[in-house]
Amino acid sequence: MYGWFWRHLPGNVWVRAAISLVVALAVVYALFQYVFPWAEPLLPFNDVTVDGSGSAG
């Protein structure tokens, strides 16, 4: 997959590296701005199973 992406980019090695960096940053931005906030209510991170009402020892 990465080879296909690299071969289809225009320019020399430095231009391809810069375009790849911009694309990677855009993907990370999209994930943090749109995908993760959308998926956060669906994930069980706030499902606490220990309530602290038991006695210790």
VMD Tcl script that builds the backbone (N, CA, C; Angstrom):
set m [mol new atoms 171]
animate dup $m
set s [atomselect $m all]
$s set {name element resname resid chain x y z} {
  {N N MET 1 A 0.823 -1.177 0.000}
  {CA C MET 1 A 0.000 0.000 0.000}
  {C C MET 1 A 0.876 1.253 0.000}
  {N N TYR 2 A 1.898 1.280 0.855}
  {CA C TYR 2 A 2.748 2.461 0.907}
  {C C TYR 2 A 3.559 2.615 -0.370}
  {N N GLY 3 A 3.951 1.504 -0.940}
  {CA C GLY 3 A 4.674 1.555 -2.204}
  {C C GLY 3 A 3.812 2.113 -3.323}
  {N N TRP 4 A 2.556 1.705 -3.365}
  {CA C TRP 4 A 1.638 2.223 -4.372}
  {C C TRP 4 A 1.460 3.721 -4.188}
  {N N PHE 5 A 1.279 4.169 -2.941}
  {CA C PHE 5 A 1.111 5.583 -2.643}
  {C C PHE 5 A 2.355 6.361 -3.054}
  {N N TRP 6 A 3.530 5.840 -2.726}
  {CA C TRP 6 A 4.787 6.519 -3.039}
  {C C TRP 6 A 4.991 6.629 -4.546}
  {N N ARG 7 A 4.678 5.575 -5.279}
  {CA C ARG 7 A 4.869 5.598 -6.730}
  {C C ARG 7 A 3.929 6.564 -7.436}
  {N N HIS 8 A 2.773 6.834 -6.862}
  {CA C HIS 8 A 1.803 7.704 -7.517}
  {C C HIS 8 A 1.926 9.168 -7.138}
  {N N LEU 9 A 2.858 9.487 -6.257}
  {CA C LEU 9 A 3.081 10.891 -5.911}
  {C C LEU 9 A 3.967 11.553 -6.963}
  {N N PRO 10 A 3.723 12.830 -7.248}
  {CA C PRO 10 A 4.561 13.529 -8.225}
  {C C PRO 10 A 5.850 14.048 -7.585}
  {N N GLY 11 A 6.843 14.343 -8.403}
  {CA C GLY 11 A 8.050 15.006 -7.930}
  {C C GLY 11 A 9.168 14.056 -7.564}
  {N N ASN 12 A 10.244 14.672 -7.069}
  {CA C ASN 12 A 11.397 13.876 -6.649}
  {C C ASN 12 A 11.192 13.388 -5.215}
  {N N VAL 13 A 12.251 12.845 -4.618}
  {CA C VAL 13 A 12.138 12.235 -3.293}
  {C C VAL 13 A 11.727 13.261 -2.239}
  {N N TRP 14 A 12.285 14.459 -2.287}
  {CA C TRP 14 A 11.983 15.466 -1.279}
  {C C TRP 14 A 10.543 15.972 -1.395}
  {N N VAL 15 A 10.062 16.139 -2.609}
  {CA C VAL 15 A 8.673 16.564 -2.814}
  {C C VAL 15 A 7.725 15.463 -2.347}
  {N N ARG 16 A 8.049 14.220 -2.669}
  {CA C ARG 16 A 7.218 13.099 -2.228}
  {C C ARG 16 A 7.202 12.998 -0.705}
  {N N ALA 17 A 8.347 13.215 -0.077}
  {CA C ALA 17 A 8.411 13.161 1.385}
  {C C ALA 17 A 7.569 14.278 2.003}
  {N N ALA 18 A 7.626 15.475 1.421}
  {CA C ALA 18 A 6.841 16.592 1.939}
  {C C ALA 18 A 5.343 16.329 1.764}
  {N N ILE 19 A 4.952 15.823 0.610}
  {CA C ILE 19 A 3.540 15.503 0.375}
  {C C ILE 19 A 3.082 14.407 1.331}
  {N N SER 20 A 3.923 13.399 1.542}
  {CA C SER 20 A 3.577 12.325 2.471}
  {C C SER 20 A 3.394 12.858 3.888}
  {N N LEU 21 A 4.251 13.775 4.304}
  {CA C LEU 21 A 4.132 14.370 5.624}
  {C C LEU 21 A 2.833 15.162 5.758}
  {N N VAL 22 A 2.505 15.939 4.741}
  {CA C VAL 22 A 1.259 16.719 4.764}
  {C C VAL 22 A 0.051 15.794 4.809}
  {N N VAL 23 A 0.072 14.735 4.052}
  {CA C VAL 23 A -1.049 13.786 4.051}
  {C C VAL 23 A -1.170 13.107 5.416}
  {N N ALA 24 A -0.051 12.711 6.003}
  {CA C ALA 24 A -0.090 12.075 7.321}
  {C C ALA 24 A -0.631 13.034 8.375}
  {N N LEU 25 A -0.212 14.292 8.330}
  {CA C LEU 25 A -0.721 15.282 9.279}
  {C C LEU 25 A -2.208 15.527 9.078}
  {N N ALA 26 A -2.657 15.528 7.831}
  {CA C ALA 26 A -4.080 15.708 7.551}
  {C C ALA 26 A -4.904 14.537 8.085}
  {N N VAL 27 A -4.381 13.337 7.967}
  {CA C VAL 27 A -5.082 12.160 8.485}
  {C C VAL 27 A -5.173 12.230 10.005}
  {N N VAL 28 A -4.075 12.590 10.663}
  {CA C VAL 28 A -4.084 12.707 12.121}
  {C C VAL 28 A -5.056 13.797 12.561}
  {N N TYR 29 A -5.050 14.929 11.872}
  {CA C TYR 29 A -5.982 16.019 12.186}
  {C C TYR 29 A -7.433 15.552 12.047}
  {N N ALA 30 A -7.735 14.867 10.963}
  {CA C ALA 30 A -9.102 14.386 10.744}
  {C C ALA 30 A -9.514 13.388 11.823}
  {N N LEU 31 A -8.597 12.526 12.225}
  {CA C LEU 31 A -8.916 11.574 13.279}
  {C C LEU 31 A -9.242 12.278 14.587}
  {N N PHE 32 A -8.390 13.234 14.978}
  {CA C PHE 32 A -8.603 13.912 16.254}
  {C C PHE 32 A -9.793 14.863 16.236}
  {N N GLN 33 A -10.113 15.441 15.110}
  {CA C GLN 33 A -11.199 16.411 15.049}
  {C C GLN 33 A -12.567 15.781 14.802}
  {N N TYR 34 A -12.615 14.680 14.075}
  {CA C TYR 34 A -13.897 14.129 13.660}
  {C C TYR 34 A -14.133 12.695 14.119}
  {N N VAL 35 A -13.196 11.807 13.900}
  {CA C VAL 35 A -13.430 10.384 14.154}
  {C C VAL 35 A -13.418 10.078 15.645}
  {N N PHE 36 A -12.398 10.521 16.380}
  {CA C PHE 36 A -12.318 10.200 17.799}
  {C C PHE 36 A -13.458 10.825 18.609}
  {N N PRO 37 A -13.832 12.086 18.391}
  {CA C PRO 37 A -14.990 12.607 19.127}
  {C C PRO 37 A -16.298 11.873 18.801}
  {N N TRP 38 A -16.441 11.424 17.568}
  {CA C TRP 38 A -17.634 10.667 17.198}
  {C C TRP 38 A -17.648 9.302 17.891}
  {N N ALA 39 A -16.486 8.646 17.975}
  {CA C ALA 39 A -16.418 7.297 18.526}
  {C C ALA 39 A -16.335 7.268 20.048}
  {N N GLU 40 A -16.000 8.365 20.689}
  {CA C GLU 40 A -15.781 8.379 22.137}
  {C C GLU 40 A -17.006 7.931 22.941}
  {N N PRO 41 A -18.220 8.363 22.623}
  {CA C PRO 41 A -19.367 7.860 23.403}
  {C C PRO 41 A -19.612 6.368 23.217}
  {N N LEU 42 A -19.110 5.787 22.172}
  {CA C LEU 42 A -19.323 4.370 21.902}
  {C C LEU 42 A -18.321 3.470 22.627}
  {N N LEU 43 A -17.249 4.059 23.164}
  {CA C LEU 43 A -16.200 3.277 23.817}
  {C C LEU 43 A -16.465 3.174 25.319}
  {N N PRO 44 A -16.083 2.055 25.930}
  {CA C PRO 44 A -16.432 1.817 27.341}
  {C C PRO 44 A -15.414 2.360 28.342}
  {N N PHE 45 A -14.798 3.515 28.101}
  {CA C PHE 45 A -13.775 4.014 29.006}
  {C C PHE 45 A -14.353 4.508 30.326}
  {N N ASN 46 A -15.584 4.945 30.363}
  {CA C ASN 46 A -16.180 5.470 31.586}
  {C C ASN 46 A -17.054 4.447 32.308}
  {N N ASP 47 A -17.028 3.200 31.876}
  {CA C ASP 47 A -17.791 2.151 32.552}
  {C C ASP 47 A -16.960 1.628 33.726}
  {N N VAL 48 A -17.212 2.175 34.908}
  {CA C VAL 48 A -16.438 1.823 36.088}
  {C C VAL 48 A -17.092 0.628 36.756}
  {N N THR 49 A -16.285 -0.373 37.108}
  {CA C THR 49 A -16.822 -1.550 37.771}
  {C C THR 49 A -16.511 -1.557 39.267}
  {N N VAL 50 A -15.630 -0.695 39.731}
  {CA C VAL 50 A -15.300 -0.597 41.148}
  {C C VAL 50 A -15.918 0.692 41.668}
  {N N ASP 51 A -16.803 0.586 42.650}
  {CA C ASP 51 A -17.491 1.778 43.135}
  {C C ASP 51 A -16.953 2.312 44.462}
  {N N GLY 52 A -16.089 1.583 45.121}
  {CA C GLY 52 A -15.488 2.063 46.359}
  {C C GLY 52 A -16.382 1.948 47.577}
  {N N SER 53 A -17.493 1.250 47.488}
  {CA C SER 53 A -18.399 1.140 48.639}
  {C C SER 53 A -18.082 -0.045 49.532}
  {N N GLY 54 A -17.151 -0.881 49.160}
  {CA C GLY 54 A -16.801 -2.057 49.959}
  {C C GLY 54 A -15.886 -1.673 51.122}
  {N N SER 55 A -15.724 -2.592 52.080}
  {CA C SER 55 A -14.831 -2.351 53.202}
  {C C SER 55 A -13.457 -2.915 52.912}
  {N N ALA 56 A -12.447 -2.229 53.373}
  {CA C ALA 56 A -11.075 -2.662 53.158}
  {C C ALA 56 A -10.620 -3.515 54.348}
  {N N GLY 57 A -10.061 -4.691 54.035}
  {CA C GLY 57 A -9.409 -5.531 55.031}
  {C C GLY 57 A -10.329 -6.213 55.911}
}
mol reanalyze $m
mol bondsrecalc $m
mol representation Tube
mol addrep $m
